[in-house]
Amino acid sequence: MSELNVHKISTGRQCLYSGLAVIVVALFCGAISRYVGYHVIAFVLLLAVSVVAMFFDIIPILVAALMSALVWDFFFIPPYFTFTVNSTEDTIFLLIYFVVAITGSILTYKIRRAEMRARAREEREYTFRLYNTLLNSLSHELRTPIATIMAATDNLVHQPEQLTEEGRSELLAEISKATYRLNHHVENLLNMSRLESGFLKPRNDWCDINELIYFTVGRIEENYPNRKIEVEVPADLPLANTDRGLLEQVIFNLLINAVIYTPGNSLIKVSASCNEDIVTLNIDDSGGGFPEAEIEKVFDKFYRLKNANPGGTGLGLSIVKGFVEALGGTVLLVNRKSGGASFTITLPVEVSYLKNISNE
Amino acid sequence: MNRPLILVIDDDIQIRRLLEITLRASGYEVEMAATGREGISIAASIKPDLVLLDLGLPDKSGQEVLREIREWFANPILVLSVLTGEEEIVDALDNGANDYLTKPYRTGELLARVRSLLKRAQPVGNLPSITSGNLNIDLVAKVVKNNGEVLKLTATEYALLVLFARNEGRVLTHQYLLKEIWGPGFLNQSQYLRVYVAQLRKKIEKDPNRPEIIVTESRVGYRFTEGR
């Protein structure tokens, strides 16, 4: 956990810290040297080196190992305050200390590196799995409408005489529905690639949130005329300085999700409010809600609910999250007590109460 | 009566074929061009009543074609774009396009735009009044009636409504509206436009929240229509 942070510290600074660690431990050893023999001191110093080895890069580790050997020799092996060692035993001891300090800490370092690599590999594998999931759901999601279009057009082209008038118009309706679906997926994929490119810069302008909500609701109702979407926006909602296009896509994705994944007669509601310079949007539905265990993950790229029906690419909600964050806001999902999901988008924005100008 | 002549400039053969069939079926004469250069020279020789111009052409950018044609061509130009970037659309409108559609579009929508552009191409002249749907604007007396009922409009609301009505069916960009109504110093003051459009809608729309006369073109501008 702390490892990642430590690696952000420069090597020079790490060397300084490991040197300081050795000095602090050496001072402690100086204090206890009256009570213990200098061989015990060696183990205490070795402990300091091992601790350094658990956190730092290889160069600071070697610095600590070398410094501790020198400190031990200079201050603790008689004769004191010289690097001279009198007895053969102490010479051997010093050499062994040096070798153990170096090999021990290098080994620690290597194990740590291997662990990190394993973790990176796991992450890569996770990404790969996600990628596979994407390919699976995408190929399903893209191919189904294409298959529909191909089959229906083949029918119309190759055996027109066998089709009844009713059959023909049914086929045409299917083609129309399939293209709409296909277009929606392509739109999502393009939006995702906008997000992934890292070049997504909001272009802010004054936006009438009330108008935006009705406009987006209108877009949905055009394609799902039977779904009723309730809108609740206070009359005094100010203009907000934000990127209308991104916000429109966010509201659209949340609404289309609600329309697709909740029963046809259940209520969907969009509401907005503003408190000082925070605009809050709510999109509530009265469907089945989300499994509590998966709520955290639904905004992840390509994530699909475990029991999700086939259909959907797992892109819609991650685009919502990406766009909302690009706008500087947050999105929260909770299950409503009365049933259904509730998305709350909180946007800190510049607002303008320049409404109802009548002083002309 | 002569059938209106439409020139389609698009590099994609499928789209060209589809447009040809669709437009012919709706009673138009159709000519085709696959490149910008070809489009400009055909337009110069046949003087079409309307140009359908794809912005993504292989030889010249659609914007260039637009600028060049606009130097001498006064009839409506409807721009087709596959890009979703609003900048490109706003540029095209500023370069003289009368309207735009982004691909993929619905055929019904395309035909409606073509019809409305051709209708307005007939000179309005210096008419003393404009009638559109239930609205009647008496430009001499400066009186606006909705279903025969006189509306109380402020001077700015009136100016905005007249500008819209004179450009029925045409998308007017935010920048254009701000410049025309408030002046060049107000190009960054889009909040005025938002507020006045909202106020105007309250006075002329049946349901101001679901406007049918002053329609929003997301991030581009507004379009004035007859309503339903």
Chai-1 contact restraints between the chains, C-beta under 6 A:
chainA,res_idxA,chainB,res_idxB,connection_type,confidence,min_distance_angstrom,max_distance_angstrom,comment,restraint_id
A,N183,B,P104,contact,1.0,0.0,6.0,A-B,restraint_1
A,D205,B,S190,contact,1.0,0.0,6.0,A-B,restraint_2
A,W206,B,S190,contact,1.0,0.0,6.0,A-B,restraint_3
A,W206,B,Q191,contact,1.0,0.0,6.0,A-B,restraint_4
A,W206,B,R194,contact,1.0,0.0,6.0,A-B,restraint_5
A,D208,B,R194,contact,1.0,0.0,6.0,A-B,restraint_6
A,Y214,B,N209,contact,1.0,0.0,6.0,A-B,restraint_7
A,F215,B,T216,contact,1.0,0.0,6.0,A-B,restraint_8
A,L239,B,Q191,contact,1.0,0.0,6.0,A-B,restraint_9
A,L239,B,R194,contact,1.0,0.0,6.0,A-B,restraint_10
A,R244,B,R219,contact,1.0,0.0,6.0,A-B,restraint_11
A,G245,B,R219,contact,1.0,0.0,6.0,A-B,restraint_12
A,S352,B,Q191,contact,1.0,0.0,6.0,A-B,restraint_13
A,L354,B,Q191,contact,1.0,0.0,6.0,A-B,restraint_14
A,L354,B,V195,contact,1.0,0.0,6.0,A-B,restraint_15
A,K355,B,V195,contact,1.0,0.0,6.0,A-B,restraint_16
A,I357,B,V195,contact,1.0,0.0,6.0,A-B,restraint_17
A,E360,B,T154,contact,1.0,0.0,6.0,A-B,restraint_18
A,E360,B,A155,contact,1.0,0.0,6.0,A-B,restraint_19
